[in-house]
Amino acid sequence: MNKQSFIGKKIGIWGFGVVGKSLVRYLGDVARLTVLEKRLLTEEETLLLAHANVRLYENNQHLENFLHDNDYIIASPGIDVRPYQQYRHKFIAELDLFASHWQKPIIAVTGSVGKTTTVHILHAILQAKGVRVAFGGNVGIGMIDLIAQQNSVDCALLELSSFQLESVKQFRPNIALWTNLFANHLDRHGTMQAYFDAKYMLLQHQQEGDTIVLPFALLKEVYAKRPKSRLIVVAKERPTEQELLLLSRESVLFFIADGYIQKMCNGIVEQCLSVESLPALSFMENWLAVYALLDAYNKPLHHNDIAVLSLYIPEHRLQKCATRDSIDFYDDSKSTIAQATMAAVQQLQGRPIILLLGGLSKGVDRSTLIMELRGLVKYVICFGQEAAQLKKFCDIAGLSAAALATLEEAVHHAVQLAKPDDQVLLSPAGTSFDLFANYKERGNRFQELVAAKIKRI
């Protein structure tokens, strides 16, 4: 599936976001392109289509014609193409197109929570070690735009979502990292098994000589599918002797013991790196995964790397954004699932917590999270579209709580409630799309509101 194979073909681009624009730039000179996009385009986007002589279908009323008339269809990851199985022979996954045009090593990362922070850390470390990295996927530059960088880099580092992975037919990373699996995107995938199967496509096409780094918790399910790649397993603590029987002798295990990352290979344990020197992450397993992947890439992490790097942890991940009268305010807007919120709450134990919960659940039942919060938080402020439902869960759990419509009201209430030594934590356990375009906008707005409020105190 090289670029020349598309010469003269009619290719439909479904969605005109990051993926759609990169496809127009890459294929516009060889194929006859059409774009289907229901939203109103900006002037810049309209000019891009005009320059590339691309026909635009402006709404989904023309969907059947769009699907019927094109030889191939490339859909943006957010579009669920499963209802259109009669056209499945036409669909090309963005990842497969990328893989067919990319000749350098590929490092790919997926997971339910923490993958964005993980890939940013990996990117920073690899660059500091002199590795030239093309960085993109679900974060940064679109994958197809990375192809133009190929001759000037050593490898591609991709963050991948389940949406990007679920339809691949050939994509094969040389080193893959699967950080964790928690209930997420069930409004799209329907069941945890379907969600697991979508994530598993990360290693479906790997061969002997390729590597997958994954958590011990996923070992049984992954083994059941008989992957061909070499397994590197990470666990927060050393597994029991019975659990170790699940590992083949040639598998490598990384775990934490006695304050150090430890590596076990062929039954021999090697002490590697002190965990005290590592910046705090909500999930310590992700540091293990970073260390394991770098070891597999022959770029091991050392203490002096950390000192030189001042590692970049992206914003909105348990970020202390203000302090006033011994009250600390934390922006953890990136926590869009229950496990991430629980990890943040556990990190802040020792002082009272006023927790702001909100956003959309993505089909996940958040009542379990709220039951687990008993005894861990002082007060819960529920905000947004599902605030009343969240408040009901809090009432059942016996948690003091309030339901408010907006983040503005939630911050105002939190500031009124907070006493010296309290902590105010925005960690919504839901997506931002009821009130904001994305988690960054939500986090930025929280920080603005906090800054304005504490000035008036």
Order of alpha helices (4+ residues) and beta strands (2+ residues): beta-alpha-beta-alpha-beta-alpha-beta-alpha-beta-alpha-beta-alpha-beta-alpha-beta-alpha-alpha-beta-alpha-beta-alpha-beta-beta-beta-alpha-alpha-beta-beta-alpha-beta-alpha-beta-alpha-beta-alpha-beta-alpha
